Amino acid sequence: MNLQEAVRSVLSQYAGFTGRARRSEYWFWTLAVIIASIVASILDGIIGAQIFGIVLILATIVPGIAVGIRRLHDISKSGWFLLIGLIPLVGAIVLIVWFVGDSHPDNEYGPNPKGVAAA
């Protein structure tokens, strides 16, 4: 999956909290949001207001949460574990470690998105 496919996939499942998201889908989405944030910051600096940053946050918060939950489903964890990110520093580190993990075989959240049969 490339950057364009990942963004299209996440936006097509804008508020889809079920299913699974591959590692590449999550990280390419994160990269796209970071790039968009940089562009929004530059535009906000040019016009002297925070309008682009606010619009970007409002447009990406729901799909960002949704892809995070689907990524947790891919490693056989409940979406509620996303709330661990609220714990200062430690929570973010735990989530990053989980998000870089490989897909698990078929689980209760659906078949393996890589299409690999369970061993």
C-alpha positions as CSV (number, residue, x, y, z in Angstrom):
1,M,0.0,0.0,0.0
2,N,1.4,3.4,-0.9
3,L,0.6,6.9,0.5
4,Q,-2.3,7.6,-1.9
5,E,-3.9,4.2,-1.4
6,A,-3.6,4.6,2.4
7,V,-5.2,8.0,2.5
8,R,-8.0,6.9,0.1
9,S,-8.6,3.8,2.3
10,V,-8.8,5.7,5.6
11,L,-11.0,8.4,4.1
12,S,-13.3,5.8,2.6
13,Q,-13.8,4.3,6.1
14,Y,-14.0,7.8,7.6
15,A,-15.8,6.7,10.8
16,G,-15.4,2.9,10.4
17,F,-14.3,1.5,13.7
18,T,-14.7,-2.2,12.7
19,G,-12.3,-4.3,10.8
20,R,-8.5,-4.2,10.6
21,A,-5.9,-1.8,9.3
22,R,-2.5,-2.9,8.1
23,R,0.7,-1.3,9.4
24,S,1.3,0.5,6.2
25,E,-2.1,2.0,6.1
26,Y,-1.7,3.4,9.6
27,W,1.8,4.8,9.1
28,F,1.1,6.3,5.6
29,W,-2.0,8.0,7.1
30,T,0.2,9.4,9.9
31,L,2.7,10.6,7.4
32,A,0.0,12.3,5.3
33,V,-1.4,14.1,8.3
34,I,2.1,15.3,9.3
35,I,2.7,16.6,5.8
36,A,-0.7,18.3,5.8
37,S,0.1,19.8,9.2
38,I,3.3,21.3,7.9
39,V,1.5,22.8,4.9
40,A,-1.3,24.1,7.1
41,S,1.3,25.7,9.5
42,I,3.0,27.5,6.5
43,L,-0.4,28.7,5.2
44,D,-1.4,29.9,8.7
45,G,1.9,31.7,9.0
46,I,1.3,33.5,5.7
47,I,-2.2,34.7,6.5
48,G,-1.6,35.2,10.3
49,A,-4.5,33.1,11.5
50,Q,-4.9,29.5,12.6
51,I,-7.8,28.6,10.3
52,F,-6.0,25.9,8.2
53,G,-4.7,24.1,11.3
54,I,-8.1,24.1,13.0
55,V,-9.8,22.8,9.8
56,L,-7.2,20.1,9.4
57,I,-7.6,18.9,13.0
58,L,-11.4,18.8,12.6
59,A,-11.1,17.0,9.3
60,T,-8.7,14.3,10.5
61,I,-9.5,13.6,14.1
62,V,-12.3,11.0,13.5
63,P,-10.5,9.1,10.7
64,G,-7.3,9.2,12.8
65,I,-9.1,7.6,15.7
66,A,-10.8,5.1,13.5
67,V,-7.6,3.9,11.8
68,G,-5.9,3.7,15.2
69,I,-8.7,1.4,16.5
70,R,-8.5,-0.7,13.3
71,R,-4.7,-1.0,13.7
72,L,-5.2,-2.2,17.3
73,H,-7.7,-4.7,16.0
74,D,-5.1,-5.9,13.6
75,I,-2.8,-6.9,16.5
76,S,-5.7,-8.5,18.4
77,K,-6.3,-5.7,20.8
78,S,-9.5,-3.9,21.7
79,G,-9.9,-0.4,20.3
80,W,-10.3,0.8,23.9
81,F,-6.6,0.4,24.3
82,L,-6.2,3.6,22.3
83,L,-7.1,5.4,25.6
84,I,-3.7,4.3,26.9
85,G,-2.4,7.2,24.8
86,L,-3.9,9.5,27.5
87,I,-1.2,8.4,30.0
88,P,1.6,10.9,29.6
89,L,4.7,9.7,27.8
90,V,4.4,6.0,28.7
91,G,1.0,5.7,26.9
92,A,2.4,7.1,23.6
93,I,5.4,4.8,23.8
94,V,3.3,1.7,24.4
95,L,1.0,2.6,21.4
96,I,4.0,3.2,19.1
97,V,5.4,-0.2,20.1
98,W,2.0,-1.9,19.4
99,F,1.5,0.0,16.1
100,V,4.8,-1.1,14.7
101,G,4.0,-4.7,15.3
102,D,3.1,-7.1,12.5
103,S,-0.4,-8.2,11.7
104,H,-1.8,-11.2,13.6
105,P,-3.5,-14.1,11.9
106,D,-7.3,-14.1,11.6
107,N,-8.9,-13.0,14.8
108,E,-12.3,-11.9,16.1
109,Y,-12.0,-8.6,14.3
110,G,-11.7,-10.2,10.9
111,P,-9.4,-12.0,8.5
112,N,-5.7,-11.0,8.2
113,P,-5.6,-8.0,5.8
114,K,-2.4,-9.3,4.3
115,G,-4.3,-12.2,3.0
116,V,-1.9,-14.7,4.6
117,A,-3.5,-17.8,6.0
118,A,-3.2,-18.5,9.7
119,A,-0.3,-20.7,10.6
